[in-house]
Amino acid sequence: MNVLSMVRTLEFIDKGDDRGHLIVVEGKKDIPFDIKRIFYIFGSDSDVIRGQHANRESEFVLINVSGKSKVRIKDGKGNEIIYALNRPHTGIYLPKMIWKEMYDFSEDSVLLCLTNTEYNPQEYIRDYSEYLSIINMNNKECSAIL
Ligand code: TYD
């Protein structure tokens, strides 16, 4: 299956009331995996590009809980999609082995990232040409099996 077809936006239910908003994200319920780690990115200038990597094991859900940013995702086969993250009610699910770049951060952007793994720098692919060669190697293996 193409990794881009596994990407999807997730709408979270607002449990707020007249006191304000409240959004709950439970692992395996509101998102497709158990949450092992959270981190959040803020204070990035609008010309900064973050991410620029793929992960062998980690899946992510990204939520701009404040402000806006964009995420460009690539499948290494010439296809790319850009998602605008601009609502605390909306997340984007990114499967493993997808190339991602986060950019165009607003000044008030707080980008919350949920993932299914503990941090392991070894599972990061930070070199785009290495990513392409891994994707192409897998393609060749697939066509060899077919
Ligand atoms: P990096 O992966 O470059 O961030 P981004 O993908 O958002 O641009 O991580 C920046 C630094 O933080 C780097 O030294 C690794 C460290 N880091 C951790 O220690 N644990 C983590 O869970 C993450 C995401 C990063």
Backbone and ligand atoms as CSV (ligand in chain L), in Angstrom:
chain,resi,resn,atom,element,x,y,z
A,1,MET,N,N,0.855,-1.205,0.000
A,1,MET,CA,C,0.000,0.000,0.000
A,1,MET,C,C,0.885,1.247,0.000
A,2,ASN,N,N,0.487,2.247,-0.784
A,2,ASN,CA,C,1.256,3.486,-0.814
A,2,ASN,C,C,1.117,4.231,0.527
A,3,VAL,N,N,2.257,4.721,1.027
A,3,VAL,CA,C,2.204,5.382,2.348
A,3,VAL,C,C,1.303,6.611,2.344
A,4,LEU,N,N,1.236,7.316,1.202
A,4,LEU,CA,C,0.413,8.535,1.174
A,4,LEU,C,C,-1.068,8.221,1.370
A,5,SER,N,N,-1.488,7.033,0.903
A,5,SER,CA,C,-2.907,6.681,1.050
A,5,SER,C,C,-3.252,6.333,2.503
A,6,MET,N,N,-2.214,6.132,3.324
A,6,MET,CA,C,-2.464,5.836,4.746
A,6,MET,C,C,-2.581,7.115,5.587
A,7,VAL,N,N,-2.166,8.239,4.993
A,7,VAL,CA,C,-2.240,9.513,5.717
A,7,VAL,C,C,-3.700,9.940,5.807
A,8,ARG,N,N,-4.107,10.400,6.963
A,8,ARG,CA,C,-5.472,10.920,7.043
A,8,ARG,C,C,-5.604,11.982,8.126
A,9,THR,N,N,-6.581,12.848,7.925
A,9,THR,CA,C,-6.846,13.838,8.963
A,9,THR,C,C,-7.813,13.225,9.972
A,10,LEU,N,N,-7.648,13.624,11.208
A,10,LEU,CA,C,-8.466,13.101,12.299
A,10,LEU,C,C,-9.200,14.267,12.938
A,11,GLU,N,N,-10.481,14.112,13.136
A,11,GLU,CA,C,-11.284,15.153,13.789
A,11,GLU,C,C,-11.539,14.730,15.232
A,12,PHE,N,N,-11.125,15.549,16.158
A,12,PHE,CA,C,-11.323,15.220,17.566
A,12,PHE,C,C,-12.593,15.901,18.093
A,13,ILE,N,N,-13.235,15.187,19.019
A,13,ILE,CA,C,-14.485,15.733,19.568
A,13,ILE,C,C,-14.143,16.784,20.625
A,14,ASP,N,N,-14.837,17.892,20.541
A,14,ASP,CA,C,-14.657,18.956,21.529
A,14,ASP,C,C,-15.606,18.690,22.697
A,15,LYS,N,N,-15.015,18.417,23.858
A,15,LYS,CA,C,-15.845,18.142,25.042
A,15,LYS,C,C,-16.008,19.404,25.879
A,16,GLY,N,N,-15.808,20.536,25.257
A,16,GLY,CA,C,-15.875,21.800,25.985
A,16,GLY,C,C,-17.295,22.188,26.337
A,17,ASP,N,N,-17.372,23.218,27.120
A,17,ASP,CA,C,-18.672,23.778,27.500
A,17,ASP,C,C,-18.482,25.273,27.658
A,18,ASP,N,N,-19.371,25.895,28.379
A,18,ASP,CA,C,-19.269,27.360,28.448
A,18,ASP,C,C,-18.026,27.831,29.223
A,19,ARG,N,N,-17.271,26.885,29.791
A,19,ARG,CA,C,-16.016,27.269,30.466
A,19,ARG,C,C,-14.834,27.278,29.506
A,20,GLY,N,N,-15.059,26.727,28.305
A,20,GLY,CA,C,-13.961,26.681,27.325
A,20,GLY,C,C,-13.901,25.330,26.644
A,21,HIS,N,N,-12.911,25.169,25.787
A,21,HIS,CA,C,-12.786,23.934,25.003
A,21,HIS,C,C,-11.986,22.883,25.759
A,22,LEU,N,N,-12.263,21.611,25.426
A,22,LEU,CA,C,-11.463,20.519,25.971
A,22,LEU,C,C,-11.456,19.392,24.937
A,23,ILE,N,N,-10.266,19.042,24.517
A,23,ILE,CA,C,-10.131,17.979,23.515
A,23,ILE,C,C,-9.332,16.845,24.122
A,24,VAL,N,N,-9.833,15.645,23.983
A,24,VAL,CA,C,-9.169,14.464,24.526
A,24,VAL,C,C,-8.640,13.633,23.364
A,25,VAL,N,N,-7.381,13.181,23.486
A,25,VAL,CA,C,-6.831,12.272,22.474
A,25,VAL,C,C,-6.350,11.027,23.202
A,26,GLU,N,N,-7.078,9.941,23.051
A,26,GLU,CA,C,-6.685,8.672,23.683
A,26,GLU,C,C,-6.095,7.742,22.645
A,27,GLY,N,N,-4.982,7.087,23.042
A,27,GLY,CA,C,-4.331,6.140,22.152
A,27,GLY,C,C,-5.253,4.985,21.802
A,28,LYS,N,N,-5.144,4.514,20.574
A,28,LYS,CA,C,-5.934,3.367,20.072
A,28,LYS,C,C,-7.424,3.651,20.043
A,29,LYS,N,N,-7.821,4.885,20.303
A,29,LYS,CA,C,-9.245,5.204,20.313
A,29,LYS,C,C,-9.468,6.376,19.356
A,30,ASP,N,N,-8.857,7.502,19.714
A,30,ASP,CA,C,-9.002,8.684,18.855
A,30,ASP,C,C,-7.921,8.733,17.790
A,31,ILE,N,N,-6.821,8.003,18.033
A,31,ILE,CA,C,-5.735,7.900,17.051
A,31,ILE,C,C,-5.367,6.421,16.918
A,32,PRO,N,N,-4.706,6.037,15.817
A,32,PRO,CA,C,-4.559,4.600,15.545
A,32,PRO,C,C,-3.486,3.851,16.335
A,33,PHE,N,N,-2.796,4.501,17.275
A,33,PHE,CA,C,-1.743,3.785,18.007
A,33,PHE,C,C,-1.746,4.167,19.479
A,34,ASP,N,N,-1.050,3.357,20.284
A,34,ASP,CA,C,-0.817,3.688,21.688
A,34,ASP,C,C,0.237,4.787,21.756
A,35,ILE,N,N,0.048,5.754,22.618
A,35,ILE,CA,C,0.970,6.892,22.679
A,35,ILE,C,C,2.107,6.568,23.650
A,36,LYS,N,N,3.342,6.589,23.129
A,36,LYS,CA,C,4.515,6.339,23.993
A,36,LYS,C,C,5.272,7.625,24.305
A,37,ARG,N,N,5.083,8.640,23.443
A,37,ARG,CA,C,5.919,9.848,23.575
A,37,ARG,C,C,5.148,11.031,23.021
A,38,ILE,N,N,5.279,12.160,23.695
A,38,ILE,CA,C,4.764,13.404,23.121
A,38,ILE,C,C,5.889,14.442,23.139
A,39,PHE,N,N,5.894,15.287,22.149
A,39,PHE,CA,C,6.777,16.458,22.182
A,39,PHE,C,C,6.063,17.577,21.448
A,40,TYR,N,N,6.484,18.788,21.688
A,40,TYR,CA,C,5.838,19.909,21.013
A,40,TYR,C,C,6.874,20.910,20.565
A,41,ILE,N,N,6.572,21.501,19.443
A,41,ILE,CA,C,7.509,22.394,18.759
A,41,ILE,C,C,6.892,23.785,18.752
A,42,PHE,N,N,7.622,24.753,19.249
A,42,PHE,CA,C,7.135,26.135,19.204
A,42,PHE,C,C,8.328,27.074,19.108
A,43,GLY,N,N,8.058,28.314,18.727
A,43,GLY,CA,C,9.144,29.300,18.628
A,43,GLY,C,C,9.980,29.133,17.377
A,44,SER,N,N,9.473,28.405,16.375
A,44,SER,CA,C,10.211,28.294,15.109
A,44,SER,C,C,9.839,29.465,14.209
A,45,ASP,N,N,10.828,30.117,13.628
A,45,ASP,CA,C,10.565,31.226,12.707
A,45,ASP,C,C,9.866,30.716,11.456
A,46,SER,N,N,9.213,31.642,10.755
A,46,SER,CA,C,8.390,31.253,9.592
A,46,SER,C,C,9.234,30.695,8.447
A,47,ASP,N,N,10.547,30.998,8.426
A,47,ASP,CA,C,11.384,30.481,7.333
A,47,ASP,C,C,12.108,29.172,7.709
A,48,VAL,N,N,11.800,28.656,8.881
A,48,VAL,CA,C,12.456,27.409,9.337
A,48,VAL,C,C,11.738,26.198,8.734
A,49,ILE,N,N,12.519,25.210,8.328
A,49,ILE,CA,C,11.940,23.916,7.909
A,49,ILE,C,C,12.399,22.871,8.912
A,50,ARG,N,N,11.459,22.217,9.560
A,50,ARG,CA,C,11.776,21.189,10.558
A,50,ARG,C,C,11.444,19.807,9.989
A,51,GLY,N,N,11.733,18.802,10.782
A,51,GLY,CA,C,11.481,17.446,10.296
A,51,GLY,C,C,12.566,17.089,9.299
A,52,GLN,N,N,12.194,16.995,8.037
A,52,GLN,CA,C,13.110,16.570,6.968
A,52,GLN,C,C,13.686,15.200,7.305
A,53,HIS,N,N,12.787,14.298,7.616
A,53,HIS,CA,C,13.200,12.929,7.882
A,53,HIS,C,C,12.025,11.975,7.697
A,54,ALA,N,N,12.381,10.696,7.614
A,54,ALA,CA,C,11.385,9.624,7.667
A,54,ALA,C,C,11.764,8.735,8.846
A,55,ASN,N,N,10.807,7.961,9.322
A,55,ASN,CA,C,11.058,7.093,10.479
A,55,ASN,C,C,10.729,5.654,10.130
A,56,ARG,N,N,11.658,4.777,10.500
A,56,ARG,CA,C,11.439,3.352,10.202
A,56,ARG,C,C,10.344,2.762,11.065
A,57,GLU,N,N,10.187,3.274,12.302
A,57,GLU,CA,C,9.241,2.671,13.251
A,57,GLU,C,C,8.140,3.613,13.725
A,58,SER,N,N,8.438,4.916,13.761
A,58,SER,CA,C,7.502,5.835,14.404
A,58,SER,C,C,6.377,6.259,13.476
A,59,GLU,N,N,5.181,6.215,14.019
A,59,GLU,CA,C,4.023,6.843,13.396
A,59,GLU,C,C,3.751,8.106,14.214
A,60,PHE,N,N,3.134,9.078,13.584
A,60,PHE,CA,C,2.902,10.345,14.277
A,60,PHE,C,C,1.475,10.826,14.076
A,61,VAL,N,N,0.984,11.567,15.065
A,61,VAL,CA,C,-0.173,12.440,14.858
A,61,VAL,C,C,0.299,13.841,15.215
A,62,LEU,N,N,0.103,14.773,14.300
A,62,LEU,CA,C,0.503,16.166,14.504
A,62,LEU,C,C,-0.748,17.018,14.675
A,63,ILE,N,N,-0.717,17.878,15.673
A,63,ILE,CA,C,-1.851,18.763,15.952
A,63,ILE,C,C,-1.309,20.152,16.268
A,64,ASN,N,N,-1.736,21.144,15.512
A,64,ASN,CA,C,-1.383,22.517,15.884
A,64,ASN,C,C,-2.364,22.974,16.958
A,65,VAL,N,N,-1.975,22.803,18.224
A,65,VAL,CA,C,-2.890,23.166,19.308
A,65,VAL,C,C,-3.022,24.684,19.438
A,66,SER,N,N,-2.067,25.393,18.861
A,66,SER,CA,C,-2.170,26.855,18.755
A,66,SER,C,C,-1.512,27.261,17.441
A,67,GLY,N,N,-2.039,28.280,16.801
A,67,GLY,CA,C,-1.421,28.817,15.594
A,67,GLY,C,C,-1.497,27.881,14.406
A,68,LYS,N,N,-0.565,28.071,13.474
A,68,LYS,CA,C,-0.617,27.354,12.202
A,68,LYS,C,C,0.760,26.891,11.778
A,69,SER,N,N,0.773,25.809,11.032
A,69,SER,CA,C,1.972,25.414,10.298
A,69,SER,C,C,1.521,24.569,9.124
A,70,LYS,N,N,2.472,24.153,8.318
A,70,LYS,CA,C,2.152,23.242,7.218
A,70,LYS,C,C,3.067,22.041,7.313
A,71,VAL,N,N,2.583,20.926,6.801
A,71,VAL,CA,C,3.446,19.752,6.697
A,71,VAL,C,C,3.395,19.229,5.260
A,72,ARG,N,N,4.586,19.088,4.691
A,72,ARG,CA,C,4.712,18.509,3.344
A,72,ARG,C,C,5.166,17.064,3.515
A,73,ILE,N,N,4.419,16.152,2.904
A,73,ILE,CA,C,4.786,14.740,3.010
A,73,ILE,C,C,5.061,14.184,1.622
A,74,LYS,N,N,6.053,13.318,1.555
A,74,LYS,CA,C,6.466,12.733,0.272
A,74,LYS,C,C,6.575,11.227,0.432
A,75,ASP,N,N,6.296,10.516,-0.666
A,75,ASP,CA,C,6.379,9.047,-0.616
A,75,ASP,C,C,7.647,8.504,-1.263
A,76,GLY,N,N,8.512,9.401,-1.766
A,76,GLY,CA,C,9.752,8.948,-2.397
A,76,GLY,C,C,9.554,8.416,-3.804
A,77,LYS,N,N,8.320,8.515,-4.295
A,77,LYS,CA,C,8.023,8.047,-5.656
A,77,LYS,C,C,7.522,9.197,-6.522
A,78,GLY,N,N,7.799,10.422,-6.078
A,78,GLY,CA,C,7.427,11.604,-6.856
A,78,GLY,C,C,6.094,12.216,-6.450
A,79,ASN,N,N,5.435,11.643,-5.451
A,79,ASN,CA,C,4.142,12.190,-5.003
A,79,ASN,C,C,4.325,12.953,-3.702
A,80,GLU,N,N,3.659,14.092,-3.598
A,80,GLU,CA,C,3.692,14.835,-2.338
A,80,GLU,C,C,2.346,15.487,-2.060
A,81,ILE,N,N,2.068,15.686,-0.777
A,81,ILE,CA,C,0.835,16.361,-0.353
A,81,ILE,C,C,1.229,17.378,0.707
A,82,ILE,N,N,0.565,18.529,0.671
A,82,ILE,CA,C,0.788,19.531,1.718
A,82,ILE,C,C,-0.498,19.662,2.529
A,83,TYR,N,N,-0.366,19.556,3.839
A,83,TYR,CA,C,-1.507,19.746,4.732
A,83,TYR,C,C,-1.293,21.022,5.543
A,84,ALA,N,N,-2.367,21.810,5.666
A,84,ALA,CA,C,-2.326,22.983,6.540
A,84,ALA,C,C,-2.874,22.561,7.899
A,85,LEU,N,N,-2.075,22.779,8.926
A,85,LEU,CA,C,-2.515,22.468,10.291
A,85,LEU,C,C,-2.872,23.782,10.963
A,86,ASN,N,N,-4.117,23.949,11.304
A,86,ASN,CA,C,-4.524,25.260,11.813
A,86,ASN,C,C,-5.686,25.205,12.793
A,87,ARG,N,N,-5.980,24.007,13.304
A,87,ARG,CA,C,-7.097,23.875,14.256
A,87,ARG,C,C,-6.707,22.887,15.345
A,88,PRO,N,N,-6.979,23.222,16.622
A,88,PRO,CA,C,-6.681,22.261,17.678
A,88,PRO,C,C,-7.583,21.030,17.642
A,89,HIS,N,N,-8.660,21.102,16.864
A,89,HIS,CA,C,-9.591,19.965,16.767
A,89,HIS,C,C,-9.156,18.941,15.721
A,90,THR,N,N,-8.134,19.279,14.943
A,90,THR,CA,C,-7.771,18.435,13.802
A,90,THR,C,C,-6.333,17.955,13.922
A,91,GLY,N,N,-6.141,16.678,13.710
A,91,GLY,CA,C,-4.791,16.125,13.667
A,91,GLY,C,C,-4.549,15.491,12.322
A,92,ILE,N,N,-3.284,15.227,12.038
A,92,ILE,CA,C,-2.969,14.474,10.836
A,92,ILE,C,C,-2.164,13.247,11.246
A,93,TYR,N,N,-2.583,12.099,10.732
A,93,TYR,CA,C,-1.895,10.847,11.024
A,93,TYR,C,C,-0.865,10.575,9.926
A,94,LEU,N,N,0.364,10.336,10.338
A,94,LEU,CA,C,1.451,10.026,9.396
A,94,LEU,C,C,2.007,8.642,9.716
A,95,PRO,N,N,1.936,7.714,8.773
A,95,PRO,CA,C,2.481,6.371,9.022
A,95,PRO,C,C,4.003,6.394,9.004
A,96,LYS,N,N,4.615,5.272,9.376
A,96,LYS,CA,C,6.079,5.194,9.280
A,96,LYS,C,C,6.506,5.193,7.809
A,97,MET,N,N,7.774,5.472,7.586
A,97,MET,CA,C,8.403,5.477,6.254
A,97,MET,C,C,7.789,6.497,5.290
A,98,ILE,N,N,7.361,7.634,5.858
A,98,ILE,CA,C,6.918,8.736,5.012
A,98,ILE,C,C,7.871,9.908,5.269
A,99,TRP,N,N,8.225,10.641,4.213
A,99,TRP,CA,C,9.120,11.792,4.383
A,99,TRP,C,C,8.283,12.994,4.794
A,100,LYS,N,N,8.735,13.741,5.802
A,100,LYS,CA,C,7.930,14.861,6.287
A,100,LYS,C,C,8.766,16.103,6.552
A,101,GLU,N,N,8.166,17.242,6.229
A,101,GLU,CA,C,8.811,18.538,6.478
A,101,GLU,C,C,7.751,19.478,7.039
A,102,MET,N,N,8.037,20.065,8.184
A,102,MET,CA,C,7.102,21.011,8.784
A,102,MET,C,C,7.666,22.424,8.590
A,103,TYR,N,N,6.808,23.348,8.180
A,103,TYR,CA,C,7.307,24.678,7.826
A,103,TYR,C,C,6.167,25.698,7.914
A,104,ASP,N,N,6.492,26.949,7.584
A,104,ASP,CA,C,5.497,28.034,7.572
A,104,ASP,C,C,4.816,28.185,8.931
A,105,PHE,N,N,5.625,28.206,9.978
A,105,PHE,CA,C,5.092,28.307,11.341
A,105,PHE,C,C,4.627,29.735,11.626
A,106,SER,N,N,3.434,29.875,12.171
A,106,SER,CA,C,3.010,31.193,12.645
A,106,SER,C,C,3.729,31.471,13.966
A,107,GLU,N,N,3.733,32.730,14.347
A,107,GLU,CA,C,4.466,33.111,15.568
A,107,GLU,C,C,3.920,32.383,16.794
A,108,ASP,N,N,2.605,32.142,16.779
A,108,ASP,CA,C,1.963,31.506,17.945
A,108,ASP,C,C,1.820,29.986,17.769
A,109,SER,N,N,2.546,29.419,16.794
A,109,SER,CA,C,2.386,27.983,16.525
A,109,SER,C,C,2.926,27.120,17.666
A,110,VAL,N,N,2.084,26.210,18.135
A,110,VAL,CA,C,2.533,25.145,19.039
A,110,VAL,C,C,2.092,23.840,18.371
A,111,LEU,N,N,3.068,23.111,17.874
A,111,LEU,CA,C,2.776,21.883,17.125
A,111,LEU,C,C,3.007,20.683,18.042
A,112,LEU,N,N,1.908,20.049,18.408
A,112,LEU,CA,C,1.961,18.884,19.295
A,112,LEU,C,C,2.144,17.621,18.455
A,113,CYS,N,N,3.103,16.789,18.869
A,113,CYS,CA,C,3.413,15.565,18.114
A,113,CYS,C,C,3.264,14.371,19.044
A,114,LEU,N,N,2.445,13.426,18.638
A,114,LEU,CA,C,2.228,12.191,19.398
A,114,LEU,C,C,2.819,11.051,18.590
A,115,THR,N,N,3.453,10.111,19.255
A,115,THR,CA,C,4.036,9.002,18.513
A,115,THR,C,C,3.975,7.698,19.316
A,116,ASN,N,N,4.169,6.614,18.615
A,116,ASN,CA,C,4.026,5.269,19.189
A,116,ASN,C,C,5.343,4.703,19.720
A,117,THR,N,N,6.425,5.493,19.679
A,117,THR,CA,C,7.736,4.960,20.076
A,117,THR,C,C,8.417,5.859,21.101
A,118,GLU,N,N,9.358,5.245,21.817
A,118,GLU,CA,C,10.307,6.052,22.592
A,118,GLU,C,C,11.347,6.581,21.611
A,119,TYR,N,N,12.030,7.641,21.989
A,119,TYR,CA,C,12.990,8.242,21.053
A,119,TYR,C,C,14.150,7.302,20.798
A,120,ASN,N,N,14.415,7.088,19.514
A,120,ASN,CA,C,15.557,6.281,19.101
A,120,ASN,C,C,16.125,6.901,17.822
A,121,PRO,N,N,17.243,7.626,17.950
A,121,PRO,CA,C,17.777,8.325,16.769
A,121,PRO,C,C,18.113,7.378,15.618
A,122,GLN,N,N,18.341,6.085,15.940
A,122,GLN,CA,C,18.716,5.112,14.886
A,122,GLN,C,C,17.588,4.864,13.893
A,123,GLU,N,N,16.353,5.097,14.324
A,123,GLU,CA,C,15.248,4.777,13.404
A,123,GLU,C,C,14.882,5.979,12.518
A,124,TYR,N,N,15.637,7.068,12.665
A,124,TYR,CA,C,15.412,8.241,11.814
A,124,TYR,C,C,16.238,8.123,10.537
A,125,ILE,N,N,15.619,8.404,9.409
A,125,ILE,CA,C,16.343,8.519,8.139
A,125,ILE,C,C,16.346,10.009,7.802
A,126,ARG,N,N,17.518,10.627,7.934
A,126,ARG,CA,C,17.596,12.083,7.785
A,126,ARG,C,C,18.163,12.516,6.442
A,127,ASP,N,N,18.568,11.554,5.656
A,127,ASP,CA,C,19.169,11.865,4.361
A,127,ASP,C,C,18.167,11.450,3.265
A,128,TYR,N,N,17.738,12.448,2.452
A,128,TYR,CA,C,16.666,12.162,1.494
A,128,TYR,C,C,17.090,11.130,0.455
A,129,SER,N,N,18.362,11.173,0.030
A,129,SER,CA,C,18.789,10.192,-0.979
A,129,SER,C,C,18.833,8.777,-0.375
A,130,GLU,N,N,19.167,8.682,0.918
A,130,GLU,CA,C,19.107,7.368,1.578
A,130,GLU,C,C,17.657,6.877,1.635
A,131,TYR,N,N,16.743,7.813,1.950
A,131,TYR,CA,C,15.314,7.464,1.976
A,131,TYR,C,C,14.871,6.929,0.611
A,132,LEU,N,N,15.270,7.655,-0.454
A,132,LEU,CA,C,14.885,7.224,-1.805
A,132,LEU,C,C,15.437,5.835,-2.113
A,133,SER,N,N,16.680,5.595,-1.707
A,133,SER,CA,C,17.252,4.288,-2.048
A,133,SER,C,C,16.561,3.171,-1.256
A,134,ILE,N,N,16.152,3.449,-0.010
A,134,ILE,CA,C,15.425,2.427,0.764
A,134,ILE,C,C,14.069,2.141,0.119
A,135,ILE,N,N,13.366,3.204,-0.274
A,135,ILE,CA,C,12.051,3.042,-0.921
A,135,ILE,C,C,12.214,2.246,-2.219
A,136,ASN,N,N,13.220,2.600,-3.008
A,136,ASN,CA,C,13.413,1.923,-4.294
A,136,ASN,C,C,13.848,0.481,-4.107
A,137,MET,N,N,14.674,0.247,-3.064
A,137,MET,CA,C,15.098,-1.121,-2.762
A,137,MET,C,C,13.870,-1.969,-2.436
A,138,ASN,N,N,12.959,-1.399,-1.604
A,138,ASN,CA,C,11.738,-2.133,-1.250
A,138,ASN,C,C,10.893,-2.402,-2.480
A,139,ASN,N,N,10.844,-1.410,-3.420
A,139,ASN,CA,C,10.083,-1.606,-4.665
A,139,ASN,C,C,10.617,-2.792,-5.438
A,140,LYS,N,N,11.981,-2.845,-5.530
A,140,LYS,CA,C,12.593,-3.932,-6.296
A,140,LYS,C,C,12.287,-5.274,-5.643
A,141,GLU,N,N,12.376,-5.290,-4.275
A,141,GLU,CA,C,12.059,-6.540,-3.569
A,141,GLU,C,C,10.634,-6.960,-3.861
A,142,CYS,N,N,9.692,-5.953,-3.870
A,142,CYS,CA,C,8.275,-6.260,-4.133
A,142,CYS,C,C,8.118,-6.832,-5.523
A,143,SER,N,N,8.760,-6.178,-6.538
A,143,SER,CA,C,8.561,-6.675,-7.895
A,143,SER,C,C,9.249,-8.031,-8.078
A,144,ALA,N,N,10.334,-8.273,-7.279
A,144,ALA,CA,C,10.978,-9.585,-7.365
A,144,ALA,C,C,10.027,-10.658,-6.835
A,145,ILE,N,N,9.288,-10.313,-5.755
A,145,ILE,CA,C,8.339,-11.289,-5.179
A,145,ILE,C,C,7.179,-11.528,-6.157
A,146,LEU,N,N,6.697,-10.420,-6.766
A,146,LEU,CA,C,5.589,-10.563,-7.736
A,146,LEU,C,C,6.077,-11.350,-8.944
L,1,TYD,P1,P,14.722,16.842,15.527
L,1,TYD,O1,O,14.318,15.430,15.268
L,1,TYD,O2,O,15.791,17.425,14.651
L,1,TYD,O3,O,13.437,17.779,15.479
L,1,TYD,P2,P,12.451,18.105,14.238
L,1,TYD,O4,O,12.230,16.818,13.518
L,1,TYD,O5,O,11.228,18.631,14.867
L,1,TYD,O6,O,13.084,19.135,13.382
L,1,TYD,O7,O,15.153,16.916,17.048
L,1,TYD,C1,C,15.816,18.053,17.599
L,1,TYD,C2,C,16.663,17.589,18.777
L,1,TYD,O8,O,15.840,17.030,19.797
L,1,TYD,C3,C,17.669,16.533,18.401
L,1,TYD,O9,O,18.871,16.786,19.113
L,1,TYD,C4,C,17.066,15.251,18.910
L,1,TYD,C5,C,16.247,15.707,20.090
L,1,TYD,N1,N,15.041,14.901,20.338
L,1,TYD,C6,C,15.004,14.066,21.429
L,1,TYD,O10,O,15.951,13.979,22.232
L,1,TYD,N2,N,13.861,13.337,21.662
L,1,TYD,C7,C,12.790,13.406,20.838
L,1,TYD,O11,O,11.758,12.722,21.075
L,1,TYD,C8,C,12.851,14.264,19.679
L,1,TYD,C9,C,11.696,14.369,18.736
L,1,TYD,C10,C,14.003,14.993,19.478
